[in-house]
């Protein structure tokens, strides 16, 4: 598998256990920042009734397409190019659910804002937005390891960093999403479930 992610391999089952029931009413999912596609491959194997659309930036697209071709089923669609910087690449078809994992702390703040603009354009009324990753609460990290991770992120890219949940909620609200669940996950991550108002 190309661009294999050990962390995706570790967390794919625990995420599936949380999202499976919450996807019961949905038939289409769009994923932002799929990278290797390991989450999508795992989820669609267990939910053959769901059509899942992966996406990523151009440098990651060919390896992602190869993984989906080699390991995916019929309900996992060929990935599409999506760059938050360029709205021309944004998905035009509306979906029941938008999913992203470990992306918002990697991209710059301006792209986090654009992610929610994208979400508003993609997710149908009554649909769901699911975000997995680490967050801060009232400016505090949920663990010392997340504080160390923050320093690693900043050393790598000063525009990256673990985001404040209050800011994320505000951006979501401005795009007509309300936070329905904030689920504590292993390795000091959270799974945020928003509903499109």
Backbone as JSON, one array per atom type, in Angstrom:
{
  "sequence": "XXXXXXXXXXXXXXXXXXXXXXXXXXXXXXXXXXXXXXXXXXXXXXXXXXXXXXXXXXXXXXXXXXXXXXXXXXXXXXXXXXXXXXXXXXXXXXXXXXXXXXXXXXXXXXXXXXXXXXXXXXXXXXXXXXXXXXXXXXXXXXXXXXXXXXXXXXXXXXXXXXXXXXXXXXXXXXXXXXXXXXXXXXXXXXXXXXXXX",
  "N": [[0.84, -1.2, 0.0], [0.55, 2.21, -0.86], [1.83, 5.25, 0.59], [1.34, 4.44, 3.21], [-0.1, 4.69, 6.44], [0.73, 4.36, 9.74], [-0.71, 5.35, 11.96], [-3.32, 5.66, 10.97], [-3.89, 2.99, 10.56], [-3.98, 2.09, 13.17], [-6.14, 3.51, 14.26], [-8.4, 3.11, 12.71], [-10.4, 1.15, 13.22], [-11.52, 1.83, 15.72], [-12.59, 4.29, 15.12], [-14.47, 3.53, 13.16], [-16.22, 2.05, 14.78], [-17.49, 4.08, 16.12], [-18.63, 5.73, 14.13], [-20.26, 4.12, 12.58], [-22.98, 3.59, 13.42], [-23.9, 6.16, 13.3], [-23.97, 6.71, 10.67], [-26.11, 5.45, 9.62], [-28.39, 6.53, 8.43], [-27.41, 7.58, 6.15], [-26.24, 7.56, 2.74], [-24.23, 8.44, 1.11], [-20.87, 9.56, 1.25], [-18.4, 12.05, 1.5], [-14.96, 12.43, 1.58], [-12.42, 14.47, 2.87], [-9.01, 14.97, 2.33], [-7.83, 12.29, 2.11], [-5.44, 10.84, 1.89], [-3.77, 7.91, 2.14], [-6.06, 6.46, 1.92], [-6.8, 4.55, 3.75], [-8.7, 4.67, 5.86], [-11.12, 4.97, 4.4], [-11.1, 2.61, 2.86], [-11.33, 0.66, 4.88], [-13.74, 1.38, 6.16], [-15.66, 1.21, 4.08], [-15.56, -1.47, 3.44], [-16.9, -2.58, 5.55], [-19.31, -1.32, 5.4], [-21.0, -1.82, 2.93], [-23.18, -0.65, 1.78], [-22.82, 2.03, 1.56], [-21.74, 4.72, -0.49], [-18.62, 5.94, -1.05], [-16.6, 8.76, -1.4], [-13.37, 9.6, -1.98], [-10.82, 12.17, -1.59], [-8.05, 14.34, -2.37], [-5.06, 16.43, -2.35], [-3.07, 17.17, -5.29], [-0.36, 15.96, -5.19], [-0.82, 13.68, -3.66], [-2.68, 12.23, -4.98], [-2.31, 10.23, -7.04], [-1.04, 7.95, -5.7], [-3.14, 7.43, -3.89], [-5.24, 6.79, -5.65], [-4.19, 4.45, -6.74], [-4.19, 2.74, -4.5], [-6.94, 2.54, -3.97], [-7.82, 1.36, -6.33], [-6.48, -1.09, -6.17], [-7.29, -2.23, -3.74], [-9.89, -1.52, -3.08], [-13.54, -1.71, -2.99], [-16.59, -1.87, -5.01], [-18.12, 0.19, -4.02], [-16.44, 2.18, -3.28], [-15.41, 5.01, -4.61], [-13.47, 6.25, -7.43], [-10.8, 8.43, -6.57], [-10.93, 12.04, -6.22], [-9.43, 15.14, -7.25], [-8.89, 17.6, -4.86], [-8.39, 20.75, -3.58], [-8.18, 22.88, -0.96], [-7.43, 25.49, -1.27], [-8.15, 26.18, -3.84], [-11.14, 26.82, -5.08], [-12.25, 25.94, -7.44], [-11.69, 23.28, -7.64], [-13.4, 22.06, -5.96], [-15.8, 19.72, -4.76], [-18.85, 19.34, -6.47], [-21.28, 17.98, -6.35], [-23.83, 17.37, -4.0], [-23.62, 15.75, -0.81], [-24.51, 13.25, 1.69], [-22.92, 13.18, 3.93], [-19.91, 14.6, 5.25], [-16.58, 13.82, 5.79], [-13.55, 14.02, 7.62], [-10.21, 13.37, 8.65], [-7.57, 14.0, 10.85], [-6.66, 16.42, 9.64], [-7.2, 19.18, 10.08], [-5.36, 20.24, 11.87], [-3.12, 20.22, 10.38], [-3.29, 21.84, 8.11], [-3.17, 25.37, 7.2], [-4.59, 28.11, 9.17], [-6.31, 29.71, 7.52], [-7.11, 27.84, 5.64], [-8.49, 26.06, 7.19], [-10.74, 27.59, 7.7], [-11.74, 27.74, 5.1], [-12.33, 25.09, 4.72], [-14.72, 24.77, 6.14], [-16.4, 26.38, 4.66], [-16.43, 24.88, 2.32], [-17.66, 22.59, 3.38], [-20.22, 23.54, 3.9], [-21.14, 23.85, 1.31], [-21.18, 21.27, 0.34], [-22.51, 19.39, 2.08], [-25.7, 18.06, 2.48], [-28.86, 19.52, 3.49], [-29.73, 18.7, 6.79], [-27.76, 16.84, 6.87], [-24.54, 15.37, 7.85], [-21.47, 16.28, 9.44], [-18.3, 15.08, 10.06], [-15.47, 15.15, 12.07], [-12.26, 14.18, 12.83], [-9.6, 14.19, 15.15], [-6.97, 15.9, 17.08], [-7.73, 18.38, 19.61], [-7.83, 21.58, 21.31], [-9.07, 22.79, 24.47], [-10.53, 25.56, 25.82], [-8.08, 26.77, 25.46], [-6.34, 24.88, 26.44], [-4.38, 21.92, 26.28], [-5.37, 18.49, 25.83], [-3.68, 16.62, 26.81], [-0.29, 15.98, 27.89], [1.19, 14.88, 25.86], [-0.09, 15.82, 23.59], [0.57, 18.49, 23.76], [3.31, 18.32, 23.28], [3.16, 17.32, 20.71], [2.07, 19.52, 19.45], [4.27, 21.28, 19.45], [5.96, 19.93, 17.75], [4.46, 20.09, 15.4], [4.5, 22.88, 14.95], [7.22, 23.34, 14.58], [7.56, 22.04, 12.22], [5.78, 23.37, 10.5], [4.89, 26.6, 10.85], [2.32, 27.53, 10.43], [0.63, 25.51, 11.02], [-1.06, 23.49, 13.56], [-2.63, 22.43, 16.65], [-6.05, 22.94, 16.95], [-8.31, 25.27, 18.56], [-11.23, 24.19, 20.13], [-13.36, 25.88, 20.5], [-13.09, 27.81, 18.51], [-13.4, 26.2, 16.26], [-16.06, 25.35, 16.61], [-17.31, 27.83, 16.29], [-16.69, 28.49, 13.61], [-18.04, 26.39, 12.39], [-20.7, 26.94, 13.13], [-21.1, 29.32, 11.75], [-21.28, 28.3, 9.24], [-23.63, 26.99, 9.27], [-23.68, 24.62, 10.79], [-24.2, 22.61, 13.64], [-22.74, 21.55, 16.69], [-23.14, 18.3, 17.64], [-22.18, 16.0, 18.94], [-19.3, 15.36, 20.92], [-16.82, 13.3, 21.02], [-14.64, 11.54, 23.03], [-11.66, 10.0, 22.04], [-9.26, 7.28, 21.6], [-5.7, 7.85, 22.16], [-5.72, 10.55, 22.72], [-7.39, 11.99, 20.99], [-10.27, 13.46, 19.34], [-13.63, 12.89, 18.23], [-15.67, 14.74, 16.37], [-19.03, 15.43, 15.87], [-21.13, 17.01, 13.75], [-24.26, 18.49, 12.87], [-25.96, 19.48, 9.95], [-27.8, 22.35, 9.88]],
  "CA": [[0.0, 0.0, 0.0], [1.31, 3.44, -0.96], [1.57, 6.27, 1.63], [0.77, 3.75, 4.37], [-0.07, 5.46, 7.68], [0.54, 3.52, 10.94], [-1.76, 5.89, 12.84], [-4.61, 5.27, 10.37], [-4.09, 1.56, 10.8], [-4.33, 1.92, 14.58], [-7.39, 4.12, 14.7], [-9.52, 2.92, 11.78], [-11.48, 0.34, 13.78], [-12.21, 2.55, 16.8], [-13.42, 5.31, 14.46], [-15.6, 2.83, 12.56], [-17.17, 1.69, 15.83], [-18.25, 5.28, 16.49], [-19.38, 6.36, 13.04], [-21.14, 3.18, 11.88], [-24.38, 3.84, 13.75], [-24.23, 7.54, 12.93], [-24.09, 6.75, 9.22], [-27.21, 4.57, 9.21], [-29.35, 7.23, 7.58], [-26.69, 8.19, 5.04], [-25.82, 6.65, 1.68], [-23.07, 8.99, 0.4], [-19.9, 10.25, 2.1], [-17.26, 12.67, 0.84], [-13.84, 12.55, 2.52], [-11.39, 15.46, 2.55], [-7.69, 14.6, 2.82], [-7.86, 10.84, 2.32], [-4.06, 10.35, 1.9], [-3.65, 6.55, 1.63], [-7.38, 5.85, 1.77], [-6.97, 3.42, 4.68], [-10.0, 4.79, 6.53], [-12.19, 4.7, 3.44], [-11.06, 1.19, 2.53], [-11.84, -0.11, 6.01], [-15.15, 1.69, 6.42], [-16.53, 0.72, 3.01], [-15.64, -2.93, 3.51], [-17.9, -2.92, 6.57], [-20.58, -0.69, 5.05], [-21.1, -1.88, 1.47], [-24.33, 0.12, 1.33], [-22.44, 3.44, 1.46], [-20.84, 5.14, -1.56], [-17.62, 6.81, -0.4], [-15.77, 9.49, -2.35], [-12.13, 10.14, -1.43], [-10.21, 13.3, -2.28], [-6.79, 14.85, -1.8], [-4.31, 17.33, -3.22], [-2.47, 16.47, -6.42], [0.77, 15.07, -4.9], [-1.26, 12.44, -3.01], [-3.81, 11.65, -5.7], [-1.97, 9.0, -7.76], [-0.95, 6.82, -4.77], [-4.48, 7.15, -3.38], [-5.98, 6.1, -6.7], [-3.65, 3.09, -6.84], [-4.67, 1.96, -3.36], [-8.37, 2.26, -4.15], [-7.93, 0.4, -7.43], [-5.95, -2.4, -5.78], [-7.88, -2.79, -2.52], [-11.25, -1.04, -2.83], [-14.71, -2.35, -3.57], [-17.36, -1.08, -5.96], [-18.74, 1.34, -3.36], [-15.4, 3.17, -3.04], [-15.25, 5.64, -5.92], [-12.14, 6.77, -7.77], [-10.62, 9.69, -5.84], [-10.92, 13.27, -7.0], [-8.53, 16.19, -6.8], [-9.5, 18.69, -4.11], [-7.45, 21.63, -2.91], [-8.96, 23.89, -0.26], [-7.04, 26.81, -1.78], [-8.74, 26.41, -5.16], [-12.55, 26.43, -5.06], [-12.61, 25.28, -8.7], [-11.51, 21.83, -7.48], [-14.31, 21.58, -4.93], [-16.89, 18.82, -5.13], [-20.09, 20.05, -6.78], [-22.45, 17.18, -5.97], [-24.07, 17.34, -2.56], [-23.51, 14.44, -0.17], [-25.15, 13.13, 3.0], [-21.95, 13.32, 5.02], [-18.54, 14.98, 4.96], [-15.69, 13.23, 6.79], [-12.12, 14.29, 7.5], [-9.44, 12.9, 9.81], [-6.18, 14.47, 10.99], [-6.36, 17.43, 8.61], [-7.35, 20.59, 10.48], [-4.15, 20.69, 12.54], [-2.04, 20.19, 9.4], [-3.42, 22.96, 7.18], [-3.12, 26.72, 7.77], [-5.9, 28.59, 9.65], [-7.17, 30.17, 6.42], [-7.66, 26.67, 4.97], [-9.51, 25.53, 8.1], [-11.93, 28.38, 7.43], [-12.26, 27.33, 3.79], [-12.91, 23.76, 4.88], [-16.11, 24.88, 6.56], [-17.13, 26.89, 3.49], [-16.61, 23.7, 1.49], [-18.64, 21.73, 4.04], [-21.54, 24.13, 3.7], [-21.56, 23.64, -0.07], [-21.28, 19.84, 0.02], [-23.4, 18.59, 2.92], [-27.13, 18.33, 2.32], [-29.62, 19.91, 4.68], [-29.97, 17.52, 7.63], [-26.62, 15.94, 6.78], [-23.6, 15.25, 8.97], [-20.05, 16.59, 9.27], [-17.52, 14.34, 11.05], [-14.08, 15.59, 12.1], [-11.45, 13.42, 13.79], [-8.26, 14.72, 15.38], [-6.75, 16.52, 18.4], [-8.21, 19.75, 19.79], [-7.63, 22.23, 22.6], [-10.28, 23.25, 25.13], [-10.21, 26.77, 26.6], [-6.66, 27.0, 25.29], [-5.56, 23.84, 27.11], [-4.26, 20.63, 25.61], [-5.99, 17.4, 26.58], [-2.63, 15.77, 27.36], [1.07, 16.49, 27.68], [1.67, 14.41, 24.55], [-0.61, 16.73, 22.58], [1.4, 19.71, 23.84], [4.54, 18.0, 22.58], [2.79, 17.21, 19.3], [1.91, 20.89, 18.96], [5.59, 21.83, 19.17], [6.44, 19.25, 16.54], [3.73, 20.67, 14.28], [4.97, 24.24, 14.71], [8.57, 23.24, 14.03], [7.38, 21.57, 10.84], [5.08, 24.41, 9.75], [4.33, 27.55, 11.82], [0.9, 27.77, 10.16], [-0.16, 24.37, 11.48], [-1.23, 23.48, 15.01], [-3.87, 21.91, 17.22], [-7.02, 24.04, 16.95], [-9.22, 25.45, 19.7], [-12.56, 23.69, 19.83], [-14.29, 27.02, 20.47], [-12.97, 28.39, 17.17], [-13.99, 25.24, 15.32], [-17.52, 25.45, 16.77], [-17.74, 29.11, 15.72], [-16.65, 28.35, 12.15], [-19.11, 25.48, 12.01], [-21.97, 27.64, 13.28], [-21.2, 30.28, 10.65], [-21.6, 27.53, 8.04], [-24.91, 26.32, 9.55], [-23.52, 23.31, 11.43], [-24.21, 22.65, 15.1], [-22.04, 20.41, 17.28], [-24.09, 17.37, 18.27], [-21.44, 15.12, 19.84], [-17.85, 15.49, 21.02], [-16.52, 11.98, 21.55], [-13.24, 11.31, 23.35], [-11.14, 8.83, 21.36], [-7.91, 6.91, 22.06], [-4.53, 8.65, 21.75], [-6.0, 11.97, 22.95], [-8.09, 12.58, 19.86], [-11.71, 13.63, 19.46], [-14.47, 12.75, 17.05], [-16.71, 15.76, 16.44], [-20.18, 15.16, 15.01], [-21.95, 18.2, 13.53], [-25.42, 18.33, 12.01], [-26.3, 20.62, 9.11], [-29.07, 22.91, 10.33]],
  "C": [[0.88, 1.25, 0.0], [0.86, 4.45, 0.1], [0.95, 5.67, 2.89], [0.97, 4.57, 5.64], [-0.28, 4.53, 8.87], [-0.57, 4.03, 11.84], [-3.15, 5.58, 12.29], [-4.92, 3.81, 10.64], [-4.53, 1.31, 12.25], [-5.73, 2.42, 14.9], [-8.61, 3.81, 13.82], [-10.68, 2.14, 12.39], [-12.24, 1.1, 14.87], [-13.05, 3.69, 16.21], [-14.65, 4.66, 13.84], [-16.65, 2.49, 13.61], [-18.04, 2.88, 16.24], [-19.13, 5.79, 15.35], [-20.4, 5.44, 12.39], [-22.62, 3.47, 12.15], [-24.82, 5.22, 13.29], [-24.34, 7.73, 11.43], [-25.3, 5.97, 8.71], [-28.18, 5.24, 8.25], [-28.7, 7.81, 6.33], [-26.27, 7.14, 4.0], [-24.6, 7.16, 0.92], [-22.19, 9.77, 1.37], [-18.79, 10.81, 1.22], [-16.18, 12.87, 1.88], [-12.82, 13.56, 2.0], [-10.06, 15.01, 3.15], [-7.55, 13.12, 3.1], [-6.47, 10.21, 2.45], [-3.98, 8.95, 1.31], [-4.99, 5.9, 1.35], [-7.65, 4.73, 2.75], [-8.3, 3.48, 5.43], [-11.13, 4.4, 5.59], [-12.25, 3.22, 3.07], [-11.68, 0.34, 3.63], [-13.33, 0.12, 6.21], [-16.06, 1.1, 5.35], [-16.6, -0.8, 2.95], [-16.71, -3.37, 4.5], [-19.26, -2.3, 6.31], [-20.73, -0.66, 3.52], [-22.28, -1.09, 0.91], [-24.01, 1.6, 1.12], [-21.49, 3.66, 0.28], [-19.92, 6.2, -0.99], [-16.72, 7.44, -1.46], [-14.55, 10.08, -1.64], [-11.66, 11.35, -2.23], [-8.89, 13.64, -1.62], [-6.15, 15.81, -2.8], [-3.53, 16.51, -4.25], [-1.3, 15.55, -6.06], [0.35, 13.72, -4.3], [-2.24, 11.65, -3.86], [-3.47, 10.32, -6.39], [-1.8, 7.81, -6.82], [-2.3, 6.42, -4.19], [-5.3, 6.37, -4.4], [-5.5, 4.66, -6.86], [-4.16, 2.21, -5.72], [-6.14, 1.58, -3.51], [-8.59, 1.25, -5.25], [-7.53, -1.0, -6.97], [-6.72, -3.05, -4.64], [-9.34, -2.44, -2.29], [-12.33, -1.87, -3.5], [-15.46, -1.39, -4.49], [-17.95, 0.18, -5.33], [-17.72, 2.42, -2.97], [-15.0, 3.76, -4.4], [-13.81, 6.07, -6.16], [-11.96, 8.15, -7.14], [-10.59, 10.89, -6.78], [-9.93, 14.25, -6.39], [-9.33, 17.26, -6.06], [-8.41, 19.45, -3.37], [-8.27, 22.75, -2.27], [-8.62, 25.3, -0.74], [-7.83, 27.18, -3.02], [-10.18, 25.9, -5.19], [-13.0, 25.74, -6.35], [-12.48, 23.77, -8.6], [-12.55, 21.24, -6.53], [-15.41, 20.71, -5.52], [-18.17, 19.63, -5.36], [-21.34, 19.3, -6.35], [-22.61, 17.16, -4.46], [-24.09, 15.91, -2.04], [-24.24, 14.45, 1.17], [-24.19, 13.48, 4.13], [-20.6, 13.76, 4.47], [-17.67, 14.49, 6.11], [-14.26, 13.7, 6.54], [-11.43, 13.86, 8.78], [-8.02, 13.45, 9.74], [-5.78, 15.44, 9.89], [-6.32, 18.85, 9.17], [-6.14, 21.11, 11.25], [-2.94, 20.71, 11.6], [-2.09, 21.42, 8.51], [-3.4, 24.29, 7.94], [-4.51, 27.16, 8.23], [-6.84, 29.03, 8.54], [-7.81, 28.99, 5.7], [-8.66, 25.94, 5.87], [-10.82, 26.27, 7.85], [-12.56, 27.97, 6.1], [-12.85, 25.92, 3.84], [-14.39, 23.85, 5.25], [-16.98, 25.52, 5.48], [-17.42, 25.75, 2.53], [-17.7, 22.8, 2.07], [-20.06, 22.24, 3.81], [-22.05, 23.88, 2.28], [-21.8, 22.17, -0.4], [-22.39, 19.13, 0.78], [-24.85, 19.03, 2.74], [-27.75, 18.83, 3.62], [-30.0, 18.67, 5.48], [-28.84, 16.52, 7.61], [-25.65, 16.1, 7.93], [-22.18, 15.62, 8.54], [-19.3, 15.9, 10.4], [-16.05, 14.74, 10.94], [-13.35, 14.83, 13.2], [-10.08, 14.07, 13.92], [-8.13, 15.31, 16.77], [-7.27, 17.96, 18.43], [-7.83, 20.25, 21.17], [-8.98, 22.7, 23.13], [-9.93, 24.4, 26.07], [-8.69, 27.0, 26.62], [-5.76, 25.93, 25.89], [-5.54, 22.55, 26.3], [-4.88, 19.54, 26.47], [-4.95, 16.45, 27.18], [-1.28, 16.42, 27.13], [1.62, 16.05, 26.32], [1.13, 15.29, 23.42], [0.15, 18.06, 22.59], [2.72, 19.49, 23.13], [4.3, 17.89, 21.07], [2.64, 18.59, 18.68], [3.27, 21.5, 18.61], [6.18, 21.21, 17.92], [5.77, 19.83, 15.31], [4.28, 22.05, 13.93], [6.38, 24.26, 14.14], [8.52, 22.85, 12.55], [6.78, 22.66, 9.96], [4.42, 25.36, 10.75], [2.85, 27.84, 11.62], [0.01, 26.62, 10.63], [-0.36, 24.46, 12.99], [-2.58, 22.94, 15.44], [-4.84, 23.07, 17.44], [-7.86, 24.07, 18.22], [-10.62, 25.01, 19.3], [-13.57, 24.83, 19.72], [-14.27, 27.7, 19.1], [-13.62, 27.5, 16.13], [-15.52, 25.3, 15.4], [-18.05, 26.73, 16.13], [-17.75, 29.05, 14.2], [-17.78, 27.46, 11.67], [-20.47, 26.19, 12.07], [-22.17, 28.64, 12.15], [-21.53, 29.6, 9.32], [-22.85, 26.66, 8.24], [-24.77, 24.88, 10.04], [-23.54, 23.51, 12.95], [-23.54, 21.38, 15.64], [-23.04, 19.55, 18.04], [-23.4, 16.46, 19.28], [-19.95, 15.44, 19.77], [-17.37, 14.26, 21.77], [-15.02, 11.84, 21.8], [-12.8, 9.97, 22.75], [-9.77, 8.47, 21.91], [-6.84, 7.87, 21.51], [-4.83, 10.14, 21.78], [-6.55, 12.69, 21.72], [-9.57, 12.7, 20.17], [-12.38, 13.31, 18.14], [-15.64, 13.72, 17.22], [-17.79, 15.44, 15.41], [-21.04, 16.41, 14.95], [-23.13, 17.83, 12.65], [-25.65, 19.62, 11.22], [-27.68, 21.11, 9.49], [-30.0, 23.13, 9.15]]
}
